[in-house]
Amino acid sequence: MSVYLIVGIVLFLVAVGESLVLLRRVPDWRMWFPPAVLGFGAVALAARLVQHAARVGWHPVFPAADLPDLILGILAVVAVRSLEGMARERRRVQSELARAHDELERRVEERTRELAESQARFRQLAENIREGFWLADADTKELVYVNPAFERIWGRSQAELCGDPDCWLDAVHPEDRLRVLRAYRTRAAAGDYAEEFRVVRRDGSERWVYDRGFPVHDSAGRVIRIAGIAEDVTERKRAEDALRQSNEELETLVQSISHDLKAPLRAIEGFAEALVEEYANELDSSAFEYLSLMKDGVERMDALLNDLLQHAQIRHGLPLEPVDLDEVAAAVLVNLGPEIERTGAEVRVEGSLPLVTGHRTTLEMMLQNLVGNALKFVVAGEKPRVEIGCVDDGSWHRLYVRDHGIGIDGKYHEKIFSIFERLHDRSKYPGTGVGLAIVKKAAVLHGGDVDIESEPGKGSTFWVRLPRRAGSGAMGAA
């Protein structure tokens, strides 16, 4: 067999082999088709050369007259050179592909390492916080992860909670279950899911849970997970219940004391009046003075008991409803009518007062104490002037009571809202020291606050902030 034919076949096989390698790495026919065709051409040329060599005795030095054989030889050499160039190009491409493959593997390893580190940090955080943390599928709402704190609160393992879609809900107290399910299904993906409910453990113990969830989005903005925090608030609920019970007991105690003390006070007052009526001729001036002091003491005690009873009546849980402050102000002015007439006071309501959500009786007590103080603390010989009004300030109604009386030094502005706190001698300005404490308590339990602007000799303005809200509820509720 001719050496040319052998060389052609070898070159053809090399071209085909390289093409197969390229085909496996790069599945593109344009990369392997040209070398295969050229390789086939090389074999054909080599066969043609062998044929001519046998016929004319061809040898390396071609006769100039045998032009066709010379052309065939040249073409064979060109084909071989072309194949050698293409082989070098293929080796270069293979080398670049190998480098690209290595770079891709390096990047995959790097991303895998970064992902593992990120997962480790996530687990380190999630598994060491005191609150329960959970992740749920955005479509099915089924749990896909819970941390150890969540397991402790629910009293169930991660395998149970994530393996059974209903496990976490079955643990919710039957009285709370439907409410929680509806809220979770309808609001969790929107980010406004927040519910407080009871969880019943397998041992029968109950835990109060404050659970809230929010959506997790991917880079395209799609919700792919729902994440949440479940906080065990059992101790807080117990403290709230204890405080509520304590307040109820305190109210009962105050009412009982008020009733039990008022009865003997009325008896003392009655006996003092009887002494004056029946033994007036036998009593000297000192006796009349003592009886007068006794009567004043009884009146002060009666006023104090009334104020304490009012203070106790302002408590958490009182029902809230829409209240017209114009009607409240009108009722207060009727109640204080005798005092307004006695002092010759000028009391004005500036503009129209708003509708607020509150407890009507409590608001009347609050406003009556403020106006009553304005009528009381005036410069001797002057008639009281009082303005009542309201300013809207964003999310607040700012109710004010302004007087032009004696004023209050700035260093006492916080102190005056404490119970039994008095700044003046009782003989000059009578009172129990409970009125402004009632105002403060009423404002706070309505979700607001009270403040004062005042200087000695320039009068005082008391500001009561009340939230602008609609509907109903209970006083002191968040």
Residue pairs with C-beta under 8 A, 6 or more apart in sequence:
1 50
2 46
2 49
2 50
2 53
4 46
4 49
4 50
4 53
4 76
5 43
5 46
5 47
5 49
5 50
6 46
7 42
7 46
7 80
8 42
8 43
8 44
8 45
8 46
8 47
8 76
9 43
9 46
11 39
11 42
11 43
11 79
11 80
11 83
12 39
12 40
12 42
12 43
13 39
14 39
14 83
14 87
15 35
15 36
15 38
15 39
15 42
15 83
15 86
15 87
16 35
16 36
16 39
18 32
18 35
18 87
18 90
19 31
19 32
19 33
19 35
19 36
20 32
21 94
22 31
22 32
22 90
22 93
22 94
23 29
23 31
23 32
25 94
25 97
26 93
26 97
31 93
34 86
35 83
35 86
35 87
35 90
38 79
38 82
38 83
38 86
39 83
41 79
42 76
42 79
42 80
42 83
45 72
45 75
45 76
45 79
46 76
48 72
49 58
49 69
49 72
49 73
49 76
52 58
52 66
52 68
52 69
52 72
53 59
53 69
56 66
56 69
58 66
58 69
62 69
62 70
62 73
64 70
126 133
126 145
126 147
127 147
127 148
129 147
129 149
130 149
131 149
131 229
131 230
131 231
131 232
132 146
132 147
132 149
132 150
132 151
132 152
132 153
132 154
132 209
132 229
132 230
132 231
132 232
133 145
133 146
133 147
133 149
133 150
133 227
133 228
133 229
133 230
134 143
134 145
134 146
134 147
134 150
134 213
134 227
134 228
134 230
135 143
135 144
135 145
135 146
135 216
135 225
135 226
135 227
135 228
136 142
136 143
136 144
136 188
136 213
136 225
136 226
136 227
136 228
137 144
137 225
137 226
138 189
138 215
138 216
138 223
138 224
138 225
138 226
140 165
141 184
141 185
141 188
141 226
142 162
142 165
143 161
143 162
143 165
143 168
144 162
144 225
145 158
145 162
146 154
146 158
146 161
146 162
150 158
150 161
150 230
151 157
151 158
151 161
153 199
153 207
153 209
153 230
153 232
154 161
154 168
154 171
154 199
154 201
155 171
155 199
155 201
155 202
155 203
155 205
156 167
156 168
156 171
156 202
160 167
161 167
161 168
169 177
169 180
169 181
171 199
171 200
171 201
172 180
172 197
172 198
172 199
172 200
173 197
173 198
173 199
173 200
173 206
175 198
176 197
176 198
179 195
179 197
180 195
180 197
180 211
183 193
183 195
184 193
184 195
184 213
187 193
188 213
188 215
188 226
188 228
189 215
189 223
189 226
190 215
191 213
191 214
191 215
193 211
193 212
193 213
193 214
193 228
194 210
194 211
194 212
194 213
195 210
195 211
195 212
196 208
196 209
196 210
196 211
196 233
197 208
197 209
197 211
198 206
198 207
198 208
198 209
199 206
199 207
199 208
199 209
200 206
201 207
206 234
207 232
207 234
208 232
208 233
208 234
208 236
208 237
209 230
209 231
209 232
209 233
210 230
210 231
210 233
211 228
211 229
211 230
211 231
212 228
212 229
213 226
213 227
213 228
214 226
214 227
214 228
215 223
215 225
215 226
215 227
216 223
216 224
216 225
216 226
216 227
217 223
217 224
218 224
243 316
244 316
244 317
247 315
247 316
248 315
250 312
251 312
251 313
251 315
254 308
254 309
254 311
254 312
255 309
255 312
257 305
258 305
258 306
258 308
258 309
261 301
261 305
262 302
262 305
265 298
265 301
265 302
265 305
268 294
268 298
269 295
269 298
272 291
272 294
272 295
272 298
273 295
275 283
275 287
275 291
276 283
276 288
276 291
283 291
300 426
300 430
300 432
303 432
304 432
304 434
307 432
307 434
307 435
307 438
308 434
310 365
310 434
310 438
311 419
311 434
311 437
311 438
311 441
313 361
313 362
313 365
314 362
314 365
314 438
314 441
314 442
314 445
315 445
315 475
315 476
316 445
316 474
316 475
316 476
316 477
317 474
317 475
317 476
317 477
318 359
318 362
318 445
318 474
318 475
318 476
319 359
319 472
319 473
319 474
319 475
320 357
320 358
320 359
320 446
320 472
320 473
320 474
320 475
321 357
321 358
321 359
321 360
321 472
322 355
322 356
322 357
322 470
322 472
323 355
323 356
323 357
323 358
323 359
323 360
323 363
324 353
324 355
325 353
325 354
325 355
325 356
325 363
325 390
325 397
325 399
326 349
326 352
326 353
328 353
328 360
328 363
328 364
328 367
329 349
329 353
329 367
329 388
331 364
332 364
332 367
332 368
332 371
333 340
333 347
333 371
335 364
335 368
336 368
336 371
336 372
336 375
339 345
339 372
339 375
340 347
340 375
343 375
343 378
343 383
343 384
344 383
344 384
345 375
345 383
345 384
345 385
345 386
346 383
346 384
346 385
346 386
347 371
347 384
347 386
347 387
347 388
348 386
348 387
348 388
349 387
349 388
349 389
350 387
350 388
350 389
351 389
351 390
353 388
353 389
353 390
353 399
354 390
354 392
354 397
356 363
356 397
356 466
356 468
357 467
357 469
357 470
357 471
357 472
357 473
358 446
358 466
358 475
359 446
359 475
362 442
362 445
362 446
362 475
363 442
363 446
365 438
365 442
366 438
366 439
366 442
366 443
366 464
367 388
367 399
367 401
369 435
369 436
369 438
369 439
370 401
370 439
370 462
370 464
371 386
371 388
371 401
372 435
373 403
373 431
373 435
373 436
374 384
374 386
374 401
374 402
374 403
374 405
374 460
375 384
375 386
376 429
376 430
376 431
377 403
377 405
377 406
377 424
377 429
377 460
378 384
378 403
378 404
378 405
378 406
379 405
379 406
382 404
384 403
384 404
384 405
385 403
385 404
386 401
386 402
386 403
387 400
387 401
387 402
388 399
388 400
388 401
388 402
389 399
389 400
389 402
390 397
390 398
390 399
390 400
391 397
391 398
391 400
392 398
392 468
393 465
394 468
395 467
395 468
396 448
396 465
396 466
396 467
396 468
397 465
397 466
397 467
397 468
398 463
398 464
398 465
398 466
399 463
399 464
399 465
399 466
400 461
400 462
400 463
400 464
401 461
401 462
402 459
402 460
402 461
402 462
403 459
403 460
403 461
404 459
405 459
405 460
406 456
406 457
406 459
407 454
407 455
407 456
407 457
407 458
407 459
407 460
408 416
408 423
408 452
408 454
408 455
408 456
408 460
409 455
409 456
410 454
410 455
412 423
413 452
413 454
415 421
415 423
416 423
416 436
416 452
417 436
417 437
417 439
417 440
417 450
418 437
419 433
419 434
419 437
420 432
420 433
420 434
420 437
421 433
421 436
421 437
422 431
422 433
439 450
439 462
439 464
440 450
443 449
443 450
443 464
443 465
443 466
445 475
445 476
446 466
446 467
446 475
447 466
447 467
447 469
448 464
448 465
448 466
448 467
449 464
449 465
450 462
450 463
450 464
450 465
451 462
451 463
451 465
452 460
452 461
452 462
452 463
453 460
453 461
453 463
454 460
454 461
